[in-house]
Amino acid sequence: MPDATGAFRAGAWAWVLTGVGHLTIAAVLALRPANPATAPAVAAMRNADFAFAGPRRSLYDLNIGMSLVMGVALVLAGLLCVLVAREAPGLIERSRLLSGPALAASAVAFGLSAWLLPLPPIVLFGVATVAFGWATAHRRLTTRGSQDRSARNGTPVRRSEISQMRAASSGDRSRE
């Protein structure tokens, strides 16, 4: 069974894969030759203008643009979570501050995918939901006075030392 960080990492990579797949499919669909069955719908989208706080765009441009931006956003969100899992695993292991919202976003994305999208995002967001759920449920509980490990170098740091550093830091700011 994976630990909280391993499960979190799996959920993060599911988001990255979904984004890469989304970008790939959006690019392929935009660049492929016209399909005679969908040509009338595409022509209607190209002829339907849309303007909102900026330049006029066709519904076709709006659809392609939103698809590409969505793919980039999915990759970014997933890579940020991968980075957190690598650089600050303690954040995942001790708290729900990141795994909770990741679980909520994955569950919403899974539900929307099941309702409106094909199988790949349903599966990948299902994996992300289970993985972030596991990470949220299996975080390591710590008590006051227990030792934490620095995310950078693994050296033990007592919570009381962290509190002292914070107090000293806030005292330094008040003198400025």
Disulfide bonds with the S-S distance in Angstrom:
none
